[in-house]
Amino acid sequence: MSYSSWFNAHAKKHKEIVDKLVACGNTKDEIIDYFEFDNMVKNEIDFCPLYKDNKKCHDMKNLNCYLCACPNFRFDDDGLGTYNEFKILSKCDINNGDEFAGKGVIHQDCSSCTVPHHKSYVKKNFDYDWKVIMKKCKA
């Protein structure tokens, strides 16, 4: 699956959940709280493939899933440039995390970064529309 395909499919799932919560009268803070991992794994099992195994993408106590993906992540399915003959498909705008290479491409490895999964970060960057928060991701 390409980054763009995942991005658009995820935006749709995210919007459906937020629209449901807004329709029920939830406040911004209640919506952010709803996206806590422990709640999402119980109530939104299809939001993330890891939920089926009750597994977190990052080893942290209070993982918030509102910003699944990160506003600092940059991608282009056609490439952001090259490095030593590898096509760079993704990178981090704040230079956090690592990179990994495979089959002629370089990807950003965000597994060691928890920046977007802290409730305070979500509050600071909140918008009801996930795509608005993520607008700089697609090159």
DSSP file (Angstrom, degrees, kcal/mol; ACC not computed):
  #  RESIDUE AA STRUCTURE BP1 BP2  ACC     N-H-->O    O-->H-N    N-H-->O    O-->H-N    TCO  KAPPA ALPHA  PHI   PSI    X-CA   Y-CA   Z-CA
    1    1 A M              0   0    0      0, 0.0     2,-0.1     0, 0.0     3,-0.0   0.000 360.0 360.0 360.0 135.3    0.0    0.0    0.0
    2    2 A S     >  -     0   0    0      1,-0.1     4,-2.3     4,-0.0     5,-0.2  -0.329 360.0-112.6 -76.0 162.4    1.3    3.4   -0.9
    3    3 A Y  H  > S+     0   0    0      1,-0.2     4,-3.0     2,-0.2     5,-0.2   0.927 118.6  52.0 -59.3 -44.6    1.6    6.2    1.6
    4    4 A S  H  > S+     0   0    0      2,-0.2     4,-2.4     1,-0.2     5,-0.2   0.898 108.6  49.8 -61.4 -41.8   -1.1    8.2   -0.2
    5    5 A S  H  > S+     0   0    0      2,-0.2     4,-2.2     1,-0.2     5,-0.2   0.936 114.4  44.5 -62.4 -46.6   -3.5    5.2   -0.1
    6    6 A W  H  X S+     0   0    0     -4,-2.3     4,-3.0     1,-0.2     5,-0.3   0.942 112.3  53.0 -62.3 -46.4   -3.0    4.7    3.6
    7    7 A F  H  X S+     0   0    0     -4,-3.0     4,-2.3     1,-0.2    -2,-0.2   0.916 112.6  43.0 -56.0 -48.8   -3.2    8.4    4.3
    8    8 A N  H  X S+     0   0    0     -4,-2.4     4,-1.6     2,-0.2    -1,-0.2   0.890 115.3  48.3 -69.0 -39.9   -6.6    8.8    2.5
    9    9 A A  H  X S+     0   0    0     -4,-2.2     4,-1.9    -5,-0.2    -2,-0.2   0.908 113.6  47.8 -66.1 -41.0   -8.0    5.6    4.0
   10   10 A H  H  X S+     0   0    0     -4,-3.0     4,-2.8    -5,-0.2     5,-0.2   0.905 107.5  55.3 -67.6 -40.5   -7.0    6.6    7.5
   11   11 A A  H  X S+     0   0    0     -4,-2.3     4,-2.4    -5,-0.3    -1,-0.2   0.888 107.6  50.9 -58.3 -39.2   -8.4   10.1    7.1
   12   12 A K  H  X S+     0   0    0     -4,-1.6     4,-2.1     2,-0.2    -1,-0.2   0.932 111.7  45.9 -64.9 -46.6  -11.7    8.6    6.2
   13   13 A K  H  X S+     0   0    0     -4,-1.9     4,-1.8     1,-0.2    -2,-0.2   0.915 113.7  49.9 -62.1 -42.9  -11.7    6.3    9.3
   14   14 A H  H  X S+     0   0    0     -4,-2.8     4,-2.6     1,-0.2    -2,-0.2   0.924 110.1  50.0 -61.9 -46.2  -10.6    9.2   11.5
   15   15 A K  H  X S+     0   0    0     -4,-2.4     4,-3.1     1,-0.2     5,-0.3   0.888 107.1  54.7 -61.6 -41.5  -13.4   11.5   10.2
   16   16 A E  H  X S+     0   0    0     -4,-2.1     4,-1.8     2,-0.2    -1,-0.2   0.904 111.4  44.5 -60.7 -41.7  -16.1    8.9   10.7
   17   17 A I  H  X S+     0   0    0     -4,-1.8     4,-2.3     2,-0.2    -2,-0.2   0.944 115.4  46.5 -68.4 -47.6  -15.1    8.5   14.4
   18   18 A V  H  X S+     0   0    0     -4,-2.6     4,-2.8     1,-0.2     5,-0.2   0.925 111.9  51.1 -62.5 -44.3  -14.8   12.3   15.0
   19   19 A D  H  X S+     0   0    0     -4,-3.1     4,-2.4     1,-0.2    -1,-0.2   0.899 110.1  50.6 -59.1 -40.8  -18.1   13.0   13.2
   20   20 A K  H  X S+     0   0    0     -4,-1.8     4,-1.2    -5,-0.3    -1,-0.2   0.917 112.6  45.9 -62.3 -44.2  -19.8   10.3   15.4
   21   21 A L  H  <>S+     0   0    0     -4,-2.3     5,-2.5     2,-0.2    -2,-0.2   0.886 112.5  49.7 -68.6 -39.7  -18.4   11.9   18.6
   22   22 A V  H ><5S+     0   0    0     -4,-2.8     3,-2.0     1,-0.2    -1,-0.2   0.920 107.9  54.4 -63.6 -43.6  -19.4   15.4   17.5
   23   23 A A  H 3<5S+     0   0    0     -4,-2.4    -1,-0.2     1,-0.3    -2,-0.2   0.793 105.6  53.9 -61.6 -27.8  -22.9   14.2   16.7
   24   24 A C  T 3<5S-     0   0    0     -4,-1.2    -1,-0.3    -5,-0.2    -2,-0.2   0.426 123.2-107.4 -85.9   0.6  -23.1   12.8   20.2
   25   25 A G  T < 5 +     0   0    0     -3,-2.0    -3,-0.2     1,-0.2    -2,-0.1   0.643  59.7 164.2  86.0  15.4  -22.1   16.2   21.6
   26   26 A N      < -     0   0    0     -5,-2.5    -1,-0.2     1,-0.1     2,-0.1  -0.409  31.4-130.4 -68.1 141.3  -18.6   15.4   22.7
   27   27 A T     >  -     0   0    0     -2,-0.1     4,-2.5     1,-0.1     5,-0.2  -0.324  29.6 -98.3 -80.9 169.9  -16.3   18.3   23.5
   28   28 A K  H  > S+     0   0    0      1,-0.2     4,-2.5     2,-0.2     5,-0.2   0.930 126.4  48.3 -53.5 -48.7  -12.8   18.7   22.0
   29   29 A D  H  > S+     0   0    0      1,-0.2     4,-2.4     2,-0.2    -1,-0.2   0.875 110.8  50.5 -64.1 -37.5  -11.3   17.3   25.3
   30   30 A E  H  > S+     0   0    0      2,-0.2     4,-2.1     1,-0.2    -1,-0.2   0.877 110.0  50.6 -67.7 -36.5  -13.7   14.4   25.3
   31   31 A I  H  X S+     0   0    0     -4,-2.5     4,-1.2     2,-0.2    -2,-0.2   0.936 110.8  48.3 -65.8 -45.6  -12.8   13.6   21.7
   32   32 A I  H >< S+     0   0    0     -4,-2.5     3,-0.6     1,-0.2    -2,-0.2   0.930 112.4  49.2 -59.6 -45.1   -9.1   13.6   22.5
   33   33 A D  H >< S+     0   0    0     -4,-2.4     3,-1.9     1,-0.2    -1,-0.2   0.872 103.7  60.7 -61.7 -37.4   -9.7   11.4   25.6
   34   34 A Y  H 3< S+     0   0    0     -4,-2.1    -1,-0.2     1,-0.3    -2,-0.2   0.837  97.1  61.1 -58.7 -33.1  -11.8    9.0   23.4
   35   35 A F  T << S+     0   0    0     -4,-1.2    30,-3.2    -3,-0.6    -1,-0.3   0.335  73.5 125.9 -82.0   8.7   -8.7    8.4   21.3
   36   36 A E  B X> S-A   64   0A   0     -3,-1.9     4,-2.6    28,-0.2     3,-0.9  -0.459  72.3-118.5 -63.0 139.4   -6.7    7.0   24.2
   37   37 A F  H 3> S+     0   0    0     26,-2.9     4,-2.9     1,-0.3     5,-0.3   0.879 110.5  55.3 -49.1 -49.5   -5.3    3.6   23.3
   38   38 A D  H 3> S+     0   0    0      1,-0.2     4,-0.5    25,-0.2    -1,-0.3   0.839 114.2  41.3 -59.4 -33.6   -7.2    1.7   26.0
   39   39 A N  H X> S+     0   0    0     -3,-0.9     4,-2.7    -6,-0.2     3,-0.5   0.906 114.5  50.4 -77.9 -43.6  -10.5    3.1   24.8
   40   40 A M  H 3X S+     0   0    0     -4,-2.6     4,-2.8     1,-0.2     7,-0.2   0.886 105.1  56.0 -63.9 -39.6   -9.8    2.7   21.1
   41   41 A V  H 3< S+     0   0    0     -4,-2.9    -1,-0.2    -5,-0.2    -2,-0.2   0.794 116.1  39.2 -65.5 -25.7   -8.7   -0.9   21.3
   42   42 A K  H << S+     0   0    0     -4,-0.5     3,-0.2    -3,-0.5    -2,-0.2   0.857 129.7  25.7 -86.7 -39.8  -12.1   -1.7   22.9
   43   43 A N  H  < S+     0   0    0     -4,-2.7    -3,-0.2     1,-0.2    -2,-0.2   0.625 127.1  35.8-106.5 -15.8  -14.4    0.6   20.9
   44   44 A E    ><  +     0   0    0     -4,-2.8     3,-2.5    -5,-0.3     4,-0.4  -0.362  61.5 159.3-136.0  55.0  -12.7    1.1   17.5
   45   45 A I  T 3  S+     0   0    0      1,-0.3     3,-0.4    -3,-0.2     7,-0.3   0.734  74.5  54.3 -55.4 -28.2  -11.0   -2.2   16.7
   46   46 A D  T 3  S+     0   0    0      1,-0.2    -1,-0.3    -3,-0.1    -5,-0.1   0.492  85.5  83.8 -87.3  -2.8  -10.8   -1.5   13.0
   47   47 A F  S <  S+     0   0    0     -3,-2.5    -1,-0.2    -7,-0.2    -2,-0.2   0.860 103.8  18.0 -67.4 -35.3   -9.1    1.8   13.4
   48   48 A C    >>  -     0   0    0     -4,-0.4     3,-1.2    -3,-0.4     4,-0.5  -1.000  68.0-136.7-139.9 134.5   -5.6    0.2   13.6
   49   49 A P  G >4 S+     0   0    0      0, 0.0     3,-0.5     0, 0.0     4,-0.3   0.762 105.1  61.8 -62.8 -22.9   -4.5   -3.3   12.6
   50   50 A L  G >4>S+     0   0    0      1,-0.2     5,-2.1     2,-0.2     3,-1.4   0.750  86.6  74.2 -73.3 -23.2   -2.5   -3.6   15.8
   51   51 A Y  G X45S+     0   0    0     -3,-1.2     3,-2.1     1,-0.3    -1,-0.2   0.845  83.3  66.3 -59.7 -34.3   -5.7   -3.2   17.9
   52   52 A K  G <<5S+     0   0    0     -3,-0.5    -1,-0.3    -4,-0.5    -2,-0.2   0.806 109.5  38.2 -59.1 -27.9   -6.7   -6.8   17.1
   53   53 A D  G < 5S-     0   0    0     -3,-1.4    -1,-0.3    -4,-0.3    -2,-0.2   0.232 113.3-117.9-103.9  11.4   -3.7   -8.0   19.0
   54   54 A N  T < 5 +     0   0    0     -3,-2.1     2,-0.4     1,-0.2    -3,-0.2   0.884  66.7 149.4  53.1  41.6   -4.1   -5.3   21.8
   55   55 A K      < -     0   0    0     -5,-2.1     2,-0.3    -6,-0.1    -1,-0.2  -0.864  41.8-139.0-112.0 139.0   -0.6   -4.1   20.7
   56   56 A K        -     0   0    0     -2,-0.4     3,-0.1    -3,-0.1     0, 0.0  -0.666   9.9-141.3 -92.0 149.7    0.7   -0.5   20.8
   57   57 A C  S    S+     0   0    0     -2,-0.3     2,-0.4     1,-0.2    -1,-0.1   0.731  94.0  33.1 -77.9 -23.6    2.7    1.1   18.0
   58   58 A H  S    S-     0   0    0      2,-0.1     2,-1.6    54,-0.1    -1,-0.2  -0.996  85.8-121.6-134.9 138.7    4.9    2.8   20.7
   59   59 A D        +     0   0    0     -2,-0.4     2,-0.3    52,-0.3    55,-0.0  -0.611  65.1 124.3 -82.8  87.6    5.8    1.6   24.1
   60   60 A M    >   -     0   0    0     -2,-1.6     3,-0.6     1,-0.1    -2,-0.1  -0.992  62.6-126.2-146.8 150.8    4.4    4.4   26.2
   61   61 A K  T 3  S+     0   0    0     -2,-0.3     2,-0.7     1,-0.3    -1,-0.1   0.948 102.5  31.8 -64.9 -54.7    1.9    4.5   29.1
   62   62 A N  T 3  S+     0   0    0    -25,-0.1     2,-0.4   -26,-0.1    57,-0.3  -0.555  77.6 179.1-108.9  67.4   -0.7    7.0   27.9
   63   63 A L    <   -     0   0    0     -2,-0.7   -26,-2.9    -3,-0.6     2,-0.5  -0.540  11.1-160.5 -72.1 122.6   -0.7    6.5   24.1
   64   64 A N  B     -A   36   0A   0     53,-2.1     3,-0.3    -2,-0.4   -28,-0.2  -0.922   6.5-164.7-106.2 131.3   -3.1    8.8   22.4
   65   65 A C    >   +     0   0    0    -30,-3.2     3,-1.3    -2,-0.5   -29,-0.1   0.311  61.4 102.6 -99.0   6.6   -4.1    7.7   18.9
   66   66 A Y  T 3  S+     0   0    0      1,-0.3     2,-0.4   -34,-0.2    -1,-0.2   0.907  88.8  42.7 -58.4 -41.1   -5.7   10.9   17.6
   67   67 A L  T 3  S+     0   0    0     49,-0.4     2,-0.4    -3,-0.3    -1,-0.3  -0.358  74.7 170.0-103.8  52.9   -2.6   11.7   15.6
   68   68 A C  S <  S+     0   0    0     -3,-1.3     2,-0.1    -2,-0.4    -3,-0.1  -0.555  73.5  22.0 -59.8 124.2   -1.9    8.2   14.3
   69   69 A A  S    S-     0   0    0     -2,-0.4    65,-0.0    41,-0.0     3,-0.0  -0.239 104.5-100.9  81.6 174.1    0.8    9.3   11.8
   70   70 A C    >   -     0   0    0     -2,-0.1     3,-1.9     1,-0.1    -2,-0.1  -0.982   2.4-132.3-137.3 138.8    2.5   12.6   12.6
   71   71 A P  T 3  S+     0   0    0      0, 0.0    65,-0.1     0, 0.0    -1,-0.1   0.674 111.0  57.9 -61.9 -14.8    2.2   16.1   11.4
   72   72 A N  T 3  S+     0   0    0      2,-0.0    21,-3.4    20,-0.0     2,-0.3   0.486  83.0 103.6 -92.4  -4.6    6.0   16.1   11.1
   73   73 A F  E <   -B   92   0B   0     -3,-1.9     2,-0.4    19,-0.2    19,-0.2  -0.617  53.8-165.6 -79.9 134.4    6.1   13.1    8.8
   74   74 A R  E     +B   91   0B   0     17,-2.8    17,-2.2    -2,-0.3     2,-0.3  -0.970  13.3 166.6-122.1 137.5    6.7   14.0    5.1
   75   75 A F  E     -Bc  90 138B   0     62,-2.8    64,-2.8    -2,-0.4     2,-0.3  -0.991  21.8-179.3-148.5 156.9    6.1   11.6    2.2
   76   76 A D    >   -     0   0    0     13,-2.0     3,-1.7    -2,-0.3     4,-0.1  -0.855  22.0-148.2-153.8 119.8    5.9   11.4   -1.5
   77   77 A D  T 3  S+     0   0    0     -2,-0.3     3,-0.1     1,-0.3    13,-0.1   0.737 104.4  50.7 -62.4 -21.8    5.1    8.1   -3.3
   78   78 A D  T 3  S-     0   0    0      1,-0.2    -1,-0.3    11,-0.1     3,-0.1   0.532 125.9 -92.9 -91.4  -7.7    7.2    9.3   -6.2
   79   79 A G    <   -     0   0    0     -3,-1.7    10,-0.2    10,-0.2    -1,-0.2   0.014  12.3-126.5 110.6 146.1   10.1   10.2   -3.9
   80   80 A L  S    S-     0   0    0      8,-3.9     2,-0.3     1,-0.4     9,-0.1   0.319  80.1 -63.6-101.3   2.6   11.5   13.2   -2.0
   81   81 A G        -     0   0    0      7,-0.5     7,-2.8    -3,-0.1    -1,-0.4  -0.917  62.0 -81.6 141.1-167.9   14.9   12.9   -3.5
   82   82 A T  E     -D   87   0C   0     -2,-0.3     2,-0.3     5,-0.2     5,-0.2  -0.930  21.9-167.5-134.0 158.8   17.7   10.4   -3.5
   83   83 A Y  E >  S-D   86   0C   0      3,-2.3     3,-2.1    -2,-0.3    -2,-0.0  -0.921  80.6 -20.2-145.7 117.3   20.5    9.4   -1.3
   84   84 A N  T 3  S-     0   0    0     -2,-0.3     3,-0.1     1,-0.3     0, 0.0   0.901 128.8 -49.7  48.5  47.5   23.3    7.0   -2.6
   85   85 A E  T 3  S+     0   0    0      1,-0.2     2,-0.4     0, 0.0    -1,-0.3   0.515 113.7 121.7  71.3   6.1   21.0    5.7   -5.3
   86   86 A F  E <   -D   83   0C   0     -3,-2.1    -3,-2.3    19,-0.0     2,-0.5  -0.847  63.9-128.3 -96.9 136.0   18.1    5.1   -2.9
   87   87 A K  E     -De  82 105C   0     17,-2.8    19,-2.7    -2,-0.4     2,-0.7  -0.721  19.8-136.5 -81.1 127.2   14.8    6.9   -3.5
   88   88 A I  E     + e   0 106C   0     -7,-2.8    -8,-3.9    -2,-0.5    -7,-0.5  -0.774  28.8 172.1 -87.8 114.4   13.7    8.7   -0.3
   89   89 A L        +     0   0    0     17,-2.7   -13,-2.0    -2,-0.7     2,-0.3   0.731  63.8   9.9 -93.9 -26.0   10.0    8.1    0.2
   90   90 A S  E     +B   75   0B   0     16,-1.0     2,-0.3   -15,-0.2    -1,-0.2  -0.990  59.5 171.1-152.6 157.6    9.5    9.6    3.6
   91   91 A K  E     -B   74   0B   0    -17,-2.2   -17,-2.8    -2,-0.3     2,-0.5  -0.955  34.4-103.5-156.9 171.5   11.4   11.6    6.2
   92   92 A C  E >   -B   73   0B   0     -2,-0.3     3,-0.9   -19,-0.2   -19,-0.2  -0.907  15.7-151.3-106.7 130.1   10.8   13.5    9.5
   93   93 A D  T 3  S+     0   0    0    -21,-3.4   -20,-0.1    -2,-0.5    -1,-0.1   0.680 101.0  42.7 -74.0 -17.6   10.6   17.3    9.4
   94   94 A I  T 3  S-     0   0    0    -22,-0.2    -1,-0.2     2,-0.1   -21,-0.1   0.229 111.8-118.6-109.9  11.8   12.0   17.5   13.0
   95   95 A N    <   +     0   0    0     -3,-0.9     2,-0.3     1,-0.2    -2,-0.1   0.881  63.4 145.3  54.1  45.3   14.7   14.9   12.4
   96   96 A N        +     0   0    0      2,-0.1    -1,-0.2    17,-0.0     2,-0.1  -0.832  45.9  14.2-108.9 150.8   13.4   12.6   15.0
   97   97 A G  S    S-     0   0    0     -2,-0.3     2,-0.2    15,-0.2    13,-0.2  -0.435  87.4 -78.3  85.2-162.3   13.6    8.8   14.8
   98   98 A D  E     -F  109   0C   0     11,-2.3    11,-3.8    -2,-0.1     2,-0.3  -0.674  30.0-123.4-129.5 179.8   15.6    6.8   12.3
   99   99 A E  E     -F  108   0C   0      9,-0.3     2,-0.4    -2,-0.2     9,-0.2  -0.909  16.1-161.5-124.5 156.4   15.5    5.7    8.7
  100  100 A F  E     -F  107   0C   0      7,-2.5     7,-3.0    -2,-0.3     2,-0.4  -0.997   7.8-146.5-138.2 148.3   15.6    2.3    7.1
  101  101 A A  E     +F  106   0C   0     -2,-0.4     2,-0.3     5,-0.2     5,-0.2  -0.841  24.0 155.6-113.5 147.5   16.4    1.2    3.6
  102  102 A G  E >   -F  105   0C   0      3,-2.6     3,-1.8    -2,-0.4    -2,-0.1  -0.882  62.2  -1.0-168.4 138.6   15.1   -1.6    1.6
  103  103 A K  T 3  S-     0   0    0      1,-0.3     3,-0.1    -2,-0.3    -2,-0.0   0.849 129.6 -48.3  48.1  45.1   14.6   -2.5   -2.1
  104  104 A G  T 3  S+     0   0    0      1,-0.2   -17,-2.8   -18,-0.1     2,-0.3   0.568 119.7  96.1  79.7   9.4   16.1    0.8   -3.3
  105  105 A V  E <   -eF  87 102C   0     -3,-1.8    -3,-2.6   -19,-0.3     2,-0.4  -0.914  60.2-141.2-131.1 158.2   14.1    3.1   -1.1
  106  106 A I  E     -eF  88 101C   0    -19,-2.7   -17,-2.7    -2,-0.3   -16,-1.0  -0.974  19.6-172.7-118.6 133.0   14.5    4.8    2.2
  107  107 A H  E     - F   0 100C   0     -7,-3.0    -7,-2.5    -2,-0.4     2,-0.4  -0.887  28.9-110.2-120.0 152.4   11.6    5.1    4.7
  108  108 A Q  E     - F   0  99C   0     -2,-0.3     2,-0.7    -9,-0.2    -9,-0.3  -0.675  25.2-148.3 -77.2 133.9   11.4    7.1    8.0
  109  109 A D  E     + F   0  98C   0    -11,-3.8   -11,-2.3    -2,-0.4     3,-0.4  -0.913  22.1 172.3-106.1 105.9   11.3    4.8   11.0
  110  110 A C    >   +     0   0    0     -2,-0.7     3,-2.0   -13,-0.2    -1,-0.1   0.328  45.6 107.8 -95.5   6.1    9.1    6.5   13.6
  111  111 A S  T 3  S+     0   0    0      1,-0.3   -52,-0.3   -13,-0.1    -1,-0.2   0.751  80.1  47.9 -61.9 -25.1    9.0    3.6   16.1
  112  112 A S  T 3  S+     0   0    0     -3,-0.4     2,-0.5   -54,-0.1    -1,-0.3   0.420  98.2  84.5 -94.6   2.9   11.3    5.3   18.6
  113  113 A C    <   +     0   0    0     -3,-2.0   -15,-0.0   -17,-0.1   -17,-0.0  -0.901  42.2 172.4-111.0 130.2    9.4    8.6   18.5
  114  114 A T    >   +     0   0    0     -2,-0.5     3,-2.0     1,-0.1     4,-0.3   0.311  42.2 118.8-112.6   6.1    6.4    9.3   20.7
  115  115 A V  G >  S+     0   0    0      1,-0.3     3,-1.1     2,-0.2     6,-0.2   0.850  77.2  41.5 -44.5 -55.2    6.0   13.0   19.9
  116  116 A P  G 3  S+     0   0    0      0, 0.0   -49,-0.4     0, 0.0    -1,-0.3   0.558 105.5  66.6 -77.3  -3.1    2.5   12.9   18.3
  117  117 A H  G <  S+     0   0    0     -3,-2.0   -53,-2.1   -51,-0.1     2,-0.4   0.324  74.1 101.0-102.1   8.7    1.0   10.5   20.8
  118  118 A H  S X> S-     0   0    0     -3,-1.1     4,-2.2    -4,-0.3     3,-0.6  -0.789  73.9-132.3 -92.2 136.0    1.1   12.7   23.9
  119  119 A K  H 3> S+     0   0    0     -2,-0.4     4,-2.7   -57,-0.3     5,-0.2   0.862 106.8  55.9 -54.9 -39.7   -2.2   14.2   24.9
  120  120 A S  H 3> S+     0   0    0      1,-0.2     4,-2.0     2,-0.2    -1,-0.3   0.875 107.8  48.5 -63.0 -37.9   -0.5   17.7   25.3
  121  121 A Y  H <> S+     0   0    0     -3,-0.6     4,-1.8     2,-0.2    -1,-0.2   0.903 110.8  50.7 -68.9 -41.0    0.8   17.5   21.7
  122  122 A V  H  X S+     0   0    0     -4,-2.2     4,-0.7     1,-0.2    -2,-0.2   0.937 110.9  48.8 -61.1 -46.3   -2.6   16.5   20.4
  123  123 A K  H >< S+     0   0    0     -4,-2.7     3,-0.7     1,-0.2    -1,-0.2   0.910 110.6  50.9 -59.4 -42.7   -4.3   19.4   22.3
  124  124 A K  H 3< S+     0   0    0     -4,-2.0    -1,-0.2     1,-0.2    -2,-0.2   0.835 122.2  31.4 -64.5 -33.8   -1.7   21.9   20.9
  125  125 A N  H 3< S+     0   0    0     -4,-1.8    -1,-0.2    -3,-0.2    -2,-0.2   0.275  90.0 145.6-107.9   8.8   -2.2   20.7   17.3
  126  126 A F    <<  +     0   0    0     -4,-0.7     2,-0.3    -3,-0.7    -3,-0.1  -0.128  11.5 155.9 -59.9 139.6   -5.9   19.7   17.5
  127  127 A D        -     0   0    0    -99,-0.1     6,-0.1     1,-0.0    -2,-0.0  -0.933  46.9-126.7-149.8 148.6   -8.4   20.2   14.7
  128  128 A Y  S    S+     0   0    0     -2,-0.3     2,-0.7     1,-0.1  -110,-0.1   0.779 101.9  67.0 -65.6 -24.3  -11.6   18.2   14.2
  129  129 A D  S >> S-     0   0    0      1,-0.2     4,-1.3  -111,-0.1     3,-1.1  -0.874  70.5-161.1-102.4 109.1  -10.3   17.5   10.7
  130  130 A W  H 3> S+     0   0    0     -2,-0.7     4,-2.1     1,-0.3    -1,-0.2   0.838  90.6  60.9 -55.8 -37.0   -7.2   15.2   10.8
  131  131 A K  H 34 S+     0   0    0      1,-0.2    -1,-0.3     2,-0.2     4,-0.2   0.825  99.3  56.0 -64.5 -30.9   -6.3   16.2    7.2
  132  132 A V  H X4 S+     0   0    0     -3,-1.1     3,-1.0     1,-0.2    -1,-0.2   0.929 110.0  44.8 -65.5 -44.3   -6.0   19.8    8.3
  133  133 A I  H 3< S+     0   0    0     -4,-1.3     3,-0.4     1,-0.2    -2,-0.2   0.875 118.9  43.6 -63.8 -36.9   -3.4   18.8   11.0
  134  134 A M  T >X S+     0   0    0     -4,-2.1     3,-2.3     1,-0.2     4,-0.5   0.264  77.2 116.7 -93.5  10.6   -1.6   16.6    8.5
  135  135 A K  T <4 S+     0   0    0     -3,-1.0     3,-0.2     1,-0.3    -1,-0.2   0.738  74.0  52.1 -58.7 -26.2   -1.7   19.0    5.5
  136  136 A K  T 34 S+     0   0    0     -3,-0.4    -1,-0.3     1,-0.2    -2,-0.1   0.532  89.6  82.6 -87.0  -4.7    2.1   19.4    5.3
  137  137 A C  T <4 S+     0   0    0     -3,-2.3   -62,-2.8   -63,-0.1     2,-0.5   0.917  77.0  69.7 -67.2 -44.7    2.7   15.6    5.2
  138  138 A K  B  <   c   75   0B   0     -4,-0.5   -62,-0.2    -3,-0.2   -64,-0.0  -0.628 360.0 360.0 -80.9 124.5    2.1   15.1    1.5
  139  139 A A              0   0    0    -64,-2.8    -1,-0.1    -2,-0.5   -63,-0.1   0.484 360.0 360.0 -76.3 360.0    4.9   16.6   -0.6
